[in-house]
């Protein structure tokens, strides 16, 4: 089943902030430095790519893998940081988002008495459901940054 085209407002209100948070959280957790402006620029580029990736006739989930790989490659080009460091950081940020979505989305669907099909038919619901996720991710990022929480310090390994 071919996914529906991604509306521009979904890219602007979900894909870009989501990518920004994924990058900033992942880089924070591995003590890699990336300015807010560069992370935002990368997020806009990945958001634009998301529109085109979504049009590809691929199985569910492959689009996400393409976006993760492209994000890592683009981050390497922009920052000069090691490819594996970028990939690990972005993958970790994506996994955190995935866990949050996996836990909270069923709760949101139950509370609002909607189905996953209604998310495809009413894209504005995605914005509504992303708002609490983004607040949690922002809180998580700010907490990790404030307490300098790092899973593993990749800044020490510049190879």
N, C-alpha and C positions, 0 to 999 in steps of 0.2 A: 504494500500500500504506500503510495507516494505521499509524503507529508505535505501539508498545506503550506503555501508561501508564507514567509516570515514578514509580517507587517513592519513598516519602518518604526512605528512607535514602540513595538516590542524590542527591536534592536536598540533603540535609544534609551528605553526605560528599564530593560531587563538585561539584554546581552552585554551592553557596555559596562553598567555598574557591576554585573556579576563577574565579568572578566577582570575588572579592576580589583575587586575584592579577592578573587582567586589569586591573582598575581601578588598583591600586597601581603596577604596572609601567608602564602607559600614562601615568599622571600623573607618575611619576618621570621618564620619558623626555622629557616636555615641561615639566618644572619647574613643575608645578601642584601646589599644596598641598591635601591632603585627609587628614584625620585617620583613624587606624585605625578608630575607632569609627564614623565616618560611612561609611567604605568597607564595614565589616562590616554596618551597617544596610542600605545599598544592596544588598549581596550577598544578604541574606536576602529582601528584597522581590523582587529579580530571580529568586531561586531559586523563590519561590512562583509568580511569573508563568510560569516555565519549565514548571511542571506544567500550567498552563492552555494555554499556547502549544503544547505538545506534543500536546494534544488536537485542535487545529485540523487540518482535512483539507487540508494544504498540501504542495506538493512538498518534497522533501528540500532542506535548506539554508535555506528561507524562515523557519523557526522561529528559526534563529540570527540572521538579519537583523532579525527582529522584536525579539529580545532585545537586540541591539546598539543599535537605535534607542531602545527603551524605557529601557535603561540610561543612554544619553546624556541623554534627556529628564528622567529622574528625577534624575540627577546635577545637571543645571542647576537644577532646582527646589530641591534640597537645598543646593547650594553657591552658586548665583548666578553660577557661571562661565559664560562664553560657550558657547552651544550647539555651535559648530563646534570649539572647543577640547576640549570634553568628547567629542564624537563622534570626533575625530581620535585622542585619547588612548585611548579605549576600543577603537576599531578597531585601533590599533597593538598594544595588549595582546592582542586577539583574534587578530591575525595571528601574533604570536609564539607563542601557544598552538597555533594551527593548524599552523604550521611544525613545532613540536616533535612534535605528534601525527602529522603526515604522515611525519616521519622515523622516529619511535620505534615507532608502533603496528605497522607491518609487521614490525619486528624482534621485538616482543613476541609477535605472532601466530605468527611462525615458531618462536621459542624454545619457546612453550607448545603448539605444534601445534594451535591453535584457528583458527576462522574468524570473520569479522565477524558471521555469523549467531549464533554462540555468545555474542557480546557482548549481543545482544538477548534471548536465551533465559536467560542467566545474568548478571544485572546486577552481581553481586558481582565478576565479572571486570573490569568497568569500574573498580571501586574499586582493584583490584590494579594495573591498568594506569595509573591516574591517580597513584598514589603516586610513582613515579619522575619523572613529568612535574612534579608539584607540587614535588618536591625541587629539580629543575633550575630551575623558575621562581622559587622562593624564593631560591635561590643567586644567580640572575641579578638579582633585585630588590635583594638585600642588597649585591651587588657594585656595581650602578649607584648605589645610595644612598650607599655608603661613599665612592666615588670621584666622587660628584656628576656622574655621566654624564648628559648631556642631549643629545638629538638636535637639538631646536630649542626655544628658551626662549619658551614662550607666555605666561609670567607677565609679560613686558614689554608685551604687547599686551592691554590690558584692555577693548577695545571689543567 
